[in-house]
Amino acid sequence: RLALSANMGIGVPVLGYLFDHSCAKVDFHPGLNAEFVTAKKQSLSLYADYNATFFDINGVNDPRWILNVSMLNTALSYRWYTARTAAPNGPYFGLGVMVSMVSVAPNELNFLNRMVDLDNYIDEKQFRYGLHLETGRNFMLTDRVFLNLFTRYTFTFANPFEPFTLSDEIVRTKALRSFNAGVWLSNFMVFGVGIGFLPF
């Protein structure tokens, strides 16, 4: 059995202030999900979402260091349903992996009076990987249409606590640390809702 859905997630990267750099208050994650039922109470889920946000990679709230970032996230996870009903109906939890393609587009202020050439420090496109956990519930509205409520957690394999070094590389180290922190926190917790249907 196949279940398809369109989703809208909301991330809370405001936690980025813990890392002493400004960030968006909320991030929107529109996405699509395909779920393949593999057993009575189990399924394989493939989803992708898009997120546009910004990172302050220097922690000083200086527009010259603000990077506009777009992220395409793809996750593959295995779900287990816990109710008496068969998948894909009812509450579930899932475990899987995520790949994030991060594209950096410096805004126009980055080209004015740059302190360093950031192109030497952060590539325009980078990939980050992570462990993906999810929990949610599908509510069958009709025989073929369902409502999905979910929470997703992603633990990105990137170290936001990379230590500073007292050398010529300090700017690079700080930029990479803040960049990793931005990716980590943008994907860490996403709440969402979706509407889907069972084509057959």
KAURMO-V452110 format. One record per residue. N is the residue number from 1. SS is DSSP state (helix for helix, strand for strand, loop for the rest). PSI is psi as a letter, one per 40 degrees, with the letter a starting at -180 (* if undefined). D_FIRST is the distance of its C-alpha to the first C-alpha in Angstrom with 2 decimals. Layout:
# KAURMO-V452110
[[N | SS | PSI | D_FIRST] [N | SS | PSI | D_FIRST]]
This chain:
# KAURMO-V452110
[[1 | loop | i | 0.00] [2 | strand | h | 3.79] [3 | strand | h | 6.87] [4 | strand | i | 10.27] [5 | strand | i | 13.62] [6 | strand | h | 17.34] [7 | strand | i | 19.49] [8 | strand | h | 23.19] [9 | strand | i | 24.60] [10 | strand | h | 28.24] [11 | strand | i | 29.95] [12 | loop | g | 33.34] [13 | helix | e | 35.39] [14 | helix | d | 38.53] [15 | helix | e | 38.62] [16 | helix | e | 39.99] [17 | helix | d | 43.37] [18 | helix | d | 43.48] [19 | helix | e | 43.98] [20 | loop | f | 46.79] [21 | loop | i | 45.31] [22 | loop | i | 44.24] [23 | strand | i | 40.68] [24 | loop | i | 38.61] [25 | loop | d | 38.31] [26 | loop | i | 34.60] [27 | strand | h | 32.11] [28 | strand | h | 29.34] [29 | strand | g | 26.03] [30 | strand | i | 23.97] [31 | strand | i | 20.65] [32 | strand | i | 17.12] [33 | strand | h | 13.97] [34 | strand | h | 10.66] [35 | strand | h | 8.32] [36 | strand | h | 5.99] [37 | strand | h | 5.19] [38 | strand | e | 7.85] [39 | strand | i | 9.42] [40 | loop | d | 10.15] [41 | loop | f | 11.84] [42 | strand | i | 11.05] [43 | strand | i | 9.22] [44 | strand | h | 10.72] [45 | strand | h | 11.99] [46 | strand | h | 14.08] [47 | strand | i | 16.43] [48 | strand | i | 19.79] [49 | strand | i | 22.59] [50 | strand | i | 26.19] [51 | strand | h | 29.29] [52 | strand | h | 32.91] [53 | strand | a | 35.59] [54 | strand | i | 38.98] [55 | strand | i | 40.67] [56 | strand | h | 44.33] [57 | loop | e | 44.98] [58 | loop | e | 48.59] [59 | loop | e | 48.44] [60 | loop | e | 51.41] [61 | loop | f | 49.70] [62 | loop | h | 51.47] [63 | helix | d | 49.85] [64 | helix | e | 50.81] [65 | helix | e | 48.29] [66 | strand | h | 45.33] [67 | strand | h | 42.48] [68 | strand | h | 39.80] [69 | strand | h | 36.50] [70 | strand | i | 33.07] [71 | strand | h | 30.12] [72 | strand | h | 26.79] [73 | strand | h | 24.55] [74 | strand | h | 21.43] [75 | strand | i | 19.67] [76 | strand | h | 17.22] [77 | strand | i | 16.46] [78 | strand | h | 14.79] [79 | strand | i | 13.99] [80 | strand | h | 14.94] [81 | strand | h | 14.49] [82 | loop | e | 17.81] [83 | loop | i | 17.68] [84 | loop | d | 17.44] [85 | loop | i | 14.32] [86 | loop | i | 10.86] [87 | loop | i | 8.88] [88 | loop | f | 8.63] [89 | loop | h | 11.73] [90 | strand | a | 15.20] [91 | strand | i | 17.27] [92 | strand | i | 16.38] [93 | strand | i | 18.35] [94 | strand | i | 17.72] [95 | strand | h | 19.94] [96 | strand | a | 20.17] [97 | strand | i | 22.47] [98 | strand | i | 23.51] [99 | strand | h | 25.57] [100 | strand | h | 27.81] [101 | strand | h | 29.77] [102 | strand | h | 32.84] [103 | strand | h | 35.09] [104 | strand | h | 38.55] [105 | strand | g | 40.59] [106 | strand | h | 44.00] [107 | loop | i | 45.18] [108 | helix | d | 48.49] [109 | helix | d | 50.51] [110 | helix | e | 49.62] [111 | helix | e | 51.79] [112 | loop | h | 54.85] [113 | loop | f | 57.06] [114 | loop | h | 54.45] [115 | loop | d | 55.75] [116 | loop | i | 53.83] [117 | loop | h | 51.73] [118 | helix | e | 48.22] [119 | helix | d | 46.87] [120 | helix | e | 48.48] [121 | loop | d | 46.61] [122 | loop | h | 43.09] [123 | loop | i | 41.26] [124 | loop | d | 39.72] [125 | strand | h | 36.27] [126 | strand | i | 35.18] [127 | strand | h | 32.11] [128 | strand | i | 31.42] [129 | strand | i | 28.92] [130 | strand | i | 27.85] [131 | strand | h | 26.07] [132 | strand | h | 23.27] [133 | strand | i | 22.62] [134 | strand | i | 20.57] [135 | strand | i | 20.22] [136 | strand | a | 18.80] [137 | strand | h | 17.25] [138 | strand | h | 14.69] [139 | strand | h | 16.29] [140 | strand | h | 14.56] [141 | loop | d | 17.16] [142 | loop | a | 15.84] [143 | loop | d | 12.96] [144 | loop | e | 11.24] [145 | strand | h | 13.53] [146 | strand | i | 13.99] [147 | strand | h | 16.82] [148 | strand | h | 16.70] [149 | strand | h | 19.92] [150 | strand | i | 20.39] [151 | strand | h | 23.16] [152 | strand | h | 23.10] [153 | strand | h | 25.88] [154 | strand | h | 26.79] [155 | strand | g | 29.75] [156 | strand | h | 31.00] [157 | loop | g | 32.92] [158 | loop | h | 36.03] [159 | loop | h | 39.17] [160 | loop | e | 40.40] [161 | loop | f | 43.41] [162 | loop | h | 44.89] [163 | loop | i | 48.61] [164 | loop | i | 51.26] [165 | loop | i | 53.84] [166 | loop | g | 57.45] [167 | loop | a | 57.62] [168 | loop | e | 57.17] [169 | loop | e | 53.40] [170 | helix | d | 53.23] [171 | helix | d | 51.95] [172 | helix | d | 49.20] [173 | helix | d | 48.23] [174 | helix | d | 48.10] [175 | helix | d | 46.10] [176 | helix | d | 43.45] [177 | helix | d | 43.34] [178 | helix | d | 42.83] [179 | helix | d | 40.26] [180 | helix | d | 38.20] [181 | helix | d | 38.66] [182 | helix | d | 37.39] [183 | helix | d | 34.18] [184 | helix | d | 33.70] [185 | helix | d | 34.26] [186 | helix | d | 32.40] [187 | helix | e | 29.10] [188 | helix | d | 30.00] [189 | strand | h | 28.66] [190 | strand | h | 26.45] [191 | strand | i | 25.55] [192 | strand | i | 23.21] [193 | strand | i | 21.26] [194 | strand | i | 18.37] [195 | strand | h | 16.85] [196 | strand | i | 13.31] [197 | strand | i | 11.07] [198 | loop | h | 7.68] [199 | loop | d | 8.59] [200 | loop | * | 6.74]]
